Amino acid sequence: MSEERETRLLMISPNSMLTPDQLVRSIHAMNKEVKVKETCYGCLVEGRRDIVKEVLCQVRKKYTNEVFSKRRAYPAGDPRRCRAQHGTRPGYCQLEAEWALLSNVQYGLECADRGETVEQTPVKGPFSVRDFKRICEE
Amino acid sequence: MKVFIDPPNSLVLFDIVERFGHEPLSAMAAIQEKIDNLEIDMPPMNMTLDDVVRGLKYAGVEVPSGIRGRLAMWGPMIEEADAAIIMDDAPYSFGCVGCERSNEMLKYLIKKRNIPILHVVYPSDEEDAKNFVISAKEFLEGLSK
């Protein structure tokens, strides 16, 4: 069954002007056999693995660096996780922490698209004993 | 190629690996296996006896059960991995919360596999994020060659 069902979590970057509602509508407009659930951070997409992959491909094409995604283990609306049924939400703190990073990552992806390269930062070596002694004596 | 991500539940790492054409090995996939096939009450909190035995392969019996339980889930993924991306200097609450010993053990197991590893810095500002994304892109594109 794992090979068949895939639940995807799509999260919108805080820098994007896209809303969860617009994202859900655009997925519905693709007319694919998937279940879509709107959430505060984006949406959940559930369906057969190949169809979900197609949806994800189209979303990435349309909103290149604005929408991020990962798999979700539990199905959408599972009573063990769904807030509507008082489920626990242990992954929510992690999602919140990553949501805060997404605008930076979006910037990074845009730089990568422009073909920018990594600036080599000087590697800090171990602090020498001589320098440490000098500072202590001062 | 299969790329193990650390923290194994990270959205950012999962997305980046997939975006650049590889298969991320994540905690979510391992948990989904248990949800769909075993119908355990609430994985990963609940586990089977087999998981506990599997954990012994990666951590001794004297190691706290929490670490062994985590490694029972992550260990097989590390064995399967062709490469790994590790995020360093992340805040304590980032990732599968709370157990530094599990994280250290995880890094040790990855290192022991002798696979290509990329260490990236937690992207706390734009400059770090730029370096993170570009170095991950170069690493992942290099894997395909």
HADDOCK unambig.tbl for C-alpha pairs under 7 A between the chains (distance, minus, plus):
assign (segid A and resid 1 and name CA) (segid B and resid 36 and name CA) 6.17 0.50 0.50
assign (segid A and resid 2 and name CA) (segid B and resid 32 and name CA) 6.79 0.50 0.50
assign (segid A and resid 2 and name CA) (segid B and resid 33 and name CA) 5.99 0.50 0.50
assign (segid A and resid 2 and name CA) (segid B and resid 36 and name CA) 5.95 0.50 0.50
assign (segid A and resid 68 and name CA) (segid B and resid 15 and name CA) 6.06 0.50 0.50
assign (segid A and resid 69 and name CA) (segid B and resid 11 and name CA) 6.51 0.50 0.50
assign (segid A and resid 69 and name CA) (segid B and resid 15 and name CA) 5.60 0.50 0.50
assign (segid A and resid 70 and name CA) (segid B and resid 11 and name CA) 5.41 0.50 0.50
assign (segid A and resid 70 and name CA) (segid B and resid 14 and name CA) 5.94 0.50 0.50
assign (segid A and resid 70 and name CA) (segid B and resid 15 and name CA) 6.12 0.50 0.50
assign (segid A and resid 71 and name CA) (segid B and resid 28 and name CA) 6.22 0.50 0.50
assign (segid A and resid 72 and name CA) (segid B and resid 28 and name CA) 5.74 0.50 0.50
assign (segid A and resid 73 and name CA) (segid B and resid 28 and name CA) 4.80 0.50 0.50
assign (segid A and resid 73 and name CA) (segid B and resid 29 and name CA) 6.22 0.50 0.50
assign (segid A and resid 73 and name CA) (segid B and resid 31 and name CA) 5.69 0.50 0.50
assign (segid A and resid 73 and name CA) (segid B and resid 32 and name CA) 4.31 0.50 0.50
assign (segid A and resid 74 and name CA) (segid B and resid 32 and name CA) 6.49 0.50 0.50
assign (segid A and resid 94 and name CA) (segid B and resid 94 and name CA) 6.25 0.50 0.50
assign (segid A and resid 94 and name CA) (segid B and resid 95 and name CA) 6.43 0.50 0.50
assign (segid A and resid 97 and name CA) (segid B and resid 94 and name CA) 6.87 0.50 0.50
assign (segid A and resid 98 and name CA) (segid B and resid 11 and name CA) 6.87 0.50 0.50
assign (segid A and resid 98 and name CA) (segid B and resid 12 and name CA) 6.90 0.50 0.50
assign (segid A and resid 101 and name CA) (segid B and resid 123 and name CA) 6.92 0.50 0.50
assign (segid A and resid 101 and name CA) (segid B and resid 124 and name CA) 6.94 0.50 0.50
assign (segid A and resid 104 and name CA) (segid B and resid 123 and name CA) 6.93 0.50 0.50
assign (segid A and resid 104 and name CA) (segid B and resid 125 and name CA) 6.24 0.50 0.50
assign (segid A and resid 104 and name CA) (segid B and resid 126 and name CA) 4.95 0.50 0.50
assign (segid A and resid 104 and name CA) (segid B and resid 129 and name CA) 5.53 0.50 0.50
assign (segid A and resid 105 and name CA) (segid B and resid 129 and name CA) 5.33 0.50 0.50
assign (segid A and resid 105 and name CA) (segid B and resid 133 and name CA) 6.98 0.50 0.50
assign (segid A and resid 107 and name CA) (segid B and resid 126 and name CA) 6.64 0.50 0.50
assign (segid A and resid 107 and name CA) (segid B and resid 130 and name CA) 6.79 0.50 0.50
assign (segid A and resid 108 and name CA) (segid B and resid 126 and name CA) 6.94 0.50 0.50
assign (segid A and resid 108 and name CA) (segid B and resid 129 and name CA) 5.22 0.50 0.50
assign (segid A and resid 108 and name CA) (segid B and resid 130 and name CA) 3.80 0.50 0.50
assign (segid A and resid 108 and name CA) (segid B and resid 133 and name CA) 5.48 0.50 0.50
assign (segid A and resid 109 and name CA) (segid B and resid 133 and name CA) 6.16 0.50 0.50
assign (segid A and resid 111 and name CA) (segid B and resid 130 and name CA) 6.57 0.50 0.50
assign (segid A and resid 112 and name CA) (segid B and resid 133 and name CA) 6.98 0.50 0.50
assign (segid A and resid 112 and name CA) (segid B and resid 134 and name CA) 5.60 0.50 0.50
assign (segid A and resid 117 and name CA) (segid B and resid 134 and name CA) 6.67 0.50 0.50
assign (segid A and resid 118 and name CA) (segid B and resid 131 and name CA) 5.34 0.50 0.50
assign (segid A and resid 118 and name CA) (segid B and resid 134 and name CA) 6.30 0.50 0.50
assign (segid A and resid 118 and name CA) (segid B and resid 135 and name CA) 6.79 0.50 0.50
